[in-house]
Amino acid sequence: MIKNLEKQLKEAKQASKKAVVIAKAEGQHQKAIETDLNLKEIGLSIDQIAEATDLTIDEIEKLK
C-alpha cells in the first residue's frame, strides 16, 4: 500500500512539473501574440514582427 502511494505521489509530482512547463510556454506564446499586435499597430512589417516575436508568418497574418 505504501509503495503504491509513493508511486502515485511521484507520478503526481511529474505531472505537476509538466503542467508548469506547459503553462509557462502558453504564457510566453500569449505574450508574443500581444507583442505582435502592438508591433502591427506601429506599422512594422510581418517579416520584422516574425523576427521579433518568433511567431510564424501564418500566425501573425491570422491575428487581428
C-alpha positions in Angstrom: 0.0 0.0 0.0 2.8 2.5 0.9 4.7 1.7 -2.2 1.6 2.3 -4.3 1.1 5.7 -2.6 4.7 6.6 -3.1 4.4 5.8 -6.8 1.2 7.9 -7.1 3.0 10.8 -5.4 5.9 10.5 -7.7 3.6 10.5 -10.7 1.7 13.4 -9.4 4.9 15.5 -8.9 6.0 14.7 -12.5 2.6 15.7 -13.9 2.7 18.9 -11.9 6.1 19.7 -13.3 4.9 19.1 -16.8 1.8 21.4 -16.2 4.1 24.2 -15.0 6.3 23.9 -18.2 3.2 23.9 -20.4 1.7 26.9 -18.6 4.9 28.8 -19.0 5.1 28.0 -22.7 1.5 29.1 -23.1 2.2 32.3 -21.3 5.2 33.1 -23.5 3.2 32.4 -26.6 0.4 34.7 -25.4 2.9 37.4 -24.7 4.3 37.0 -28.2 0.8 37.5 -29.6 0.3 40.6 -27.6 3.7 42.0 -28.7 2.7 41.1 -32.3 -0.5 43.1 -32.1 1.4 46.1 -30.7 4.1 45.9 -33.4 1.3 45.7 -36.1 -0.2 48.9 -34.7 3.1 50.8 -35.0 3.5 49.6 -38.6 6.3 47.0 -38.6 6.3 44.5 -41.5 5.2 41.0 -41.0 8.8 39.8 -41.5 10.0 42.2 -38.8 7.3 41.0 -36.4 8.1 37.4 -37.1 11.8 38.0 -36.3 10.9 39.9 -33.1 8.3 37.5 -31.7 9.3 34.1 -33.1 5.8 33.6 -34.3 5.3 32.3 -37.8 4.2 34.5 -40.7 1.0 32.4 -40.8 0.3 33.0 -37.1 0.9 36.7 -37.5 -1.4 37.0 -40.5 -4.2 35.3 -38.6 -4.1 37.8 -35.8 -6.2 41.0 -35.9 
